[in-house]
């Protein structure tokens, strides 16, 4: 398989608990992007900011918007939303495809320092999505600090994604851990963060990154309000894994 994957990352400010304003901002940015990506990635809680006091009932209007844009642009979309379902709240990663296929990942590691665990229910399942013949593992923000949860075991995934609301105060950890996840899992890693100040006066300075399987940074959004786009080479990834088959030497384990 020699299919490359074209991706676009949107790094922007989020209007606190205002889906209409946020979705309008994202739609304008997406419509201005001429890169024709296979996948567009948005930050954590892209419709509201990282709020403990806002959610939409599943199936939500923001999820419907994701599907609408995905179909119109003929690209997959991934971002997370605060969702209420069956009386429980989840920080839910939503991966939608142009054919209306939907995949959901509920954030496993809730940020107790920010009291996320008091509002949201932790997920229990890892998912791997196939898109354009790529195997993709979608995760969310605080999951980044727990490497076992992202451990690349057979059948190996190719792309690891973290959507985040990662504050400026800990941005060096963000950059360092993203590189570590790429190196240890021999995969491409994408981290999409936000910028601006949220309703709790936390400051975010972006630094969304695309990193290759060697730990090399391919794209850096720095602190800009921007879209960054690039193309990931499947051939380069496979050639590197064949030359350095580190993944096959990994320890076996069982998550509990």
Residue pairs with C-beta under 8 A, 6 or more apart in sequence:
1 133
1 234
2 234
2 235
3 132
3 133
3 134
3 234
4 231
4 232
4 233
4 234
4 235
5 38
5 39
5 131
5 132
5 134
5 159
5 231
5 232
5 234
6 35
6 36
6 37
6 38
6 39
6 229
6 230
6 231
6 232
7 37
7 38
7 39
7 40
7 41
7 190
7 210
7 229
7 230
7 231
7 232
8 33
8 35
8 37
8 39
8 40
8 41
8 227
8 228
8 229
9 40
9 41
9 190
9 192
9 208
9 210
9 219
9 221
9 227
9 228
9 229
10 26
10 29
10 30
10 40
10 41
10 42
10 43
10 192
10 226
10 227
11 43
11 192
11 193
11 194
11 195
11 206
11 208
11 221
11 224
11 225
11 226
11 227
11 228
12 25
12 26
12 29
12 43
12 194
12 195
12 196
12 225
12 226
13 194
13 195
13 196
13 225
14 22
14 43
14 45
14 46
14 48
14 49
14 194
14 196
14 198
15 21
15 22
15 25
15 49
16 48
16 49
16 51
16 198
16 199
17 48
17 49
17 51
17 53
17 54
17 199
18 48
19 47
19 48
19 56
19 61
19 62
22 46
22 47
22 48
23 47
23 62
23 65
26 42
26 46
26 69
27 65
27 69
29 227
30 40
30 69
30 73
32 227
33 40
33 227
33 229
35 227
35 229
36 75
37 75
37 229
38 75
38 76
38 131
38 132
39 75
39 76
39 77
39 78
39 131
39 132
39 136
40 69
40 73
40 75
40 76
40 77
40 78
41 77
41 78
41 79
41 161
41 163
41 190
41 192
42 77
42 78
42 79
42 163
42 192
43 79
43 80
43 163
43 164
43 165
43 192
43 193
43 194
44 50
44 79
44 80
44 91
44 140
44 141
44 163
44 164
44 165
44 194
45 51
45 80
45 81
45 82
45 91
45 165
46 62
46 79
46 80
46 81
46 163
47 56
47 62
47 81
48 54
48 81
48 82
49 165
49 194
49 198
49 199
50 114
50 165
50 198
50 202
51 82
51 198
51 199
52 114
52 115
52 116
52 118
52 119
53 119
54 82
55 82
55 83
55 84
55 89
56 62
56 63
56 81
56 82
56 83
56 84
57 83
57 84
57 85
58 83
58 84
58 85
58 92
60 81
60 83
62 81
63 81
63 83
63 94
63 96
63 102
66 77
66 79
66 94
66 96
67 96
67 100
67 102
69 77
70 76
70 77
70 96
70 97
70 98
70 100
71 98
71 100
73 98
74 98
75 98
76 95
76 96
76 97
76 98
76 131
77 94
77 95
77 96
78 93
78 94
78 95
78 96
78 138
78 161
78 163
79 93
79 94
79 163
79 192
80 91
80 92
80 93
80 94
80 107
80 140
80 163
81 91
81 92
81 94
82 89
82 90
82 91
82 92
82 120
83 89
83 90
83 91
83 92
84 90
88 121
89 119
89 120
89 121
90 106
90 107
90 120
90 121
90 123
91 106
91 107
91 110
91 116
91 120
91 140
92 104
92 105
92 106
92 107
93 104
93 105
93 106
93 107
93 138
93 139
93 140
93 163
94 102
94 103
94 104
95 102
95 103
95 104
95 105
95 129
95 131
95 136
95 138
96 102
96 103
97 131
103 127
103 129
103 138
104 127
105 123
105 125
105 126
105 127
105 138
105 139
105 140
106 121
106 122
106 123
106 124
106 125
107 120
107 122
107 123
107 139
107 140
107 141
107 142
107 143
108 122
108 123
108 124
108 126
108 139
108 143
108 146
108 149
109 122
109 142
109 143
109 145
109 146
109 149
110 116
110 117
110 120
110 122
110 142
111 117
111 141
111 142
116 142
126 137
126 149
127 137
127 138
128 135
128 136
128 137
128 157
129 135
129 136
129 137
129 138
130 136
133 234
134 158
134 159
134 232
134 234
135 155
135 156
135 157
135 158
135 159
136 157
136 158
136 159
136 160
136 161
137 150
137 152
137 157
137 159
137 160
137 161
138 161
138 163
139 149
139 150
139 160
139 161
139 162
140 162
140 163
140 164
141 162
141 163
141 164
141 165
141 166
143 149
143 150
143 162
144 150
144 162
144 164
144 174
144 177
144 178
144 181
144 191
145 173
145 177
147 180
147 181
147 184
148 253
148 255
149 255
150 160
150 181
150 185
151 185
151 250
151 253
152 160
152 184
152 185
152 186
152 187
152 247
152 250
153 250
153 252
154 247
156 186
156 187
156 241
156 247
157 185
157 187
158 187
158 188
158 234
158 237
159 187
159 188
159 189
159 190
159 232
160 181
160 182
160 185
160 187
160 188
160 189
160 190
161 189
161 190
161 191
161 192
162 178
162 181
162 189
162 190
162 191
162 192
163 192
164 174
164 191
164 192
164 193
164 194
165 193
165 194
165 198
165 204
166 174
166 191
166 193
166 204
167 202
167 203
167 204
168 203
168 204
168 205
169 203
171 205
171 207
174 191
174 193
174 207
175 207
175 209
178 189
178 191
178 209
178 211
179 189
179 211
179 215
179 217
180 215
181 189
182 188
182 189
182 211
182 212
182 213
182 214
182 215
183 213
183 214
183 215
185 247
186 213
186 237
186 240
186 241
186 244
186 246
186 247
187 213
187 237
188 210
188 211
188 212
188 213
188 232
188 237
189 209
189 210
189 211
190 208
190 209
190 210
190 211
191 208
191 209
191 211
192 208
193 204
193 206
193 207
193 208
194 204
194 206
195 204
195 205
195 206
195 223
195 224
195 225
196 203
196 204
197 203
197 204
198 204
205 223
206 221
206 222
206 223
206 224
207 220
207 221
207 222
207 223
208 220
208 221
208 228
209 217
209 219
209 220
209 221
210 217
210 218
210 219
210 228
210 230
210 232
211 217
211 218
212 218
212 236
212 237
213 236
213 237
213 240
213 241
214 240
218 230
219 228
219 229
219 230
220 228
221 228
241 247
